[in-house]
């Protein structure tokens, strides 16, 4: 049995969430705030380590999504655009 993966995605019209379609036909969504808070790029990882990472990101919006094949590079309205979210990680985030 092959594990499902993300086969399509799109930013909702209000820019506040990302819709995902999986290979098994499920429709899932993740909020922009949850995605921004879950970023694992080196900058965000260091900010967490130093205690400088915000607890939440109210009003954050998704401004661009680039599909890299294995994951998505998501740009946010606060200027952050370094995070790459592997598709397996996105699916994990939907189950939290």
C-alpha positions as CSV (number, residue, x, y, z in Angstrom):
1,X,0.0,0.0,0.0
2,X,1.3,3.4,-1.0
3,X,1.0,6.3,1.5
4,X,-1.1,9.2,0.3
5,X,0.7,12.3,-0.8
6,X,-0.3,15.9,-1.8
7,X,-1.2,16.0,-5.5
8,X,-2.7,19.6,-5.6
9,X,-2.8,22.7,-3.5
10,X,-4.2,26.2,-3.6
11,X,-4.4,29.3,-1.5
12,X,-8.0,30.1,-0.5
13,X,-9.4,33.5,-1.7
14,X,-9.0,35.1,1.8
15,X,-5.2,34.1,1.8
16,X,-5.7,32.7,5.3
17,X,-5.4,29.0,4.5
18,X,-4.0,26.5,2.1
19,X,-6.2,23.8,0.6
20,X,-4.6,20.4,-0.1
21,X,-5.9,17.5,-2.3
22,X,-4.3,14.1,-1.5
23,X,-3.7,11.2,-3.8
24,X,-6.5,9.3,-2.1
25,X,-9.0,12.1,-2.8
26,X,-9.2,13.8,0.6
27,X,-9.6,17.6,0.8
28,X,-7.6,19.1,3.7
29,X,-6.8,22.6,4.8
30,X,-4.1,24.3,6.9
31,X,-4.3,27.8,8.2
32,X,-1.7,30.3,7.3
33,X,-1.0,30.9,11.0
34,X,-0.5,27.2,11.6
35,X,1.9,26.9,8.6
36,X,3.9,29.9,9.6
37,X,4.2,28.7,13.2
38,X,5.3,25.2,11.9
39,X,8.2,26.5,9.7
40,X,11.3,24.5,10.2
41,X,13.8,26.6,8.2
42,X,17.1,27.4,9.8
43,X,16.1,30.9,10.6
44,X,12.9,29.8,12.5
45,X,14.7,26.9,14.1
46,X,17.4,29.3,15.4
47,X,14.7,31.8,16.6
48,X,13.0,29.0,18.6
49,X,16.4,28.0,20.1
50,X,17.0,31.7,21.1
51,X,13.5,32.2,22.5
52,X,12.7,34.8,19.8
53,X,10.1,32.9,17.9
54,X,6.6,34.3,18.2
55,X,3.9,32.1,19.8
56,X,1.4,33.0,17.1
57,X,1.0,35.0,13.9
58,X,-2.4,36.7,13.9
59,X,-3.5,38.0,10.6
60,X,-0.8,36.4,8.6
61,X,-1.6,35.6,5.0
62,X,-0.1,33.3,2.4
63,X,1.1,35.4,-0.5
64,X,2.8,32.8,-2.8
65,X,3.2,29.1,-3.0
66,X,5.8,27.3,-5.2
67,X,5.5,23.6,-5.8
68,X,9.0,22.1,-5.7
69,X,7.8,18.5,-6.4
70,X,8.6,17.0,-3.0
71,X,7.4,20.0,-1.1
72,X,6.0,23.6,-1.1
73,X,7.9,26.8,-0.6
74,X,5.4,29.2,1.0
75,X,5.8,32.9,1.2
76,X,3.9,34.9,3.9
77,X,2.7,38.4,4.4
78,X,5.4,39.1,7.0
79,X,8.1,38.7,4.4
80,X,9.1,35.2,5.5
81,X,9.7,33.0,2.4
82,X,12.5,30.6,3.5
83,X,10.5,27.6,4.6
84,X,10.1,24.5,2.5
85,X,7.3,22.2,3.7
86,X,7.8,18.6,2.5
87,X,4.4,17.2,1.4
88,X,4.7,14.4,4.0
89,X,5.2,17.1,6.7
90,X,2.1,19.0,5.4
91,X,0.0,15.8,5.8
92,X,1.4,15.4,9.3
93,X,0.4,18.9,10.2
94,X,-3.2,18.2,9.2
95,X,-3.5,15.4,11.8
96,X,-2.2,17.5,14.7
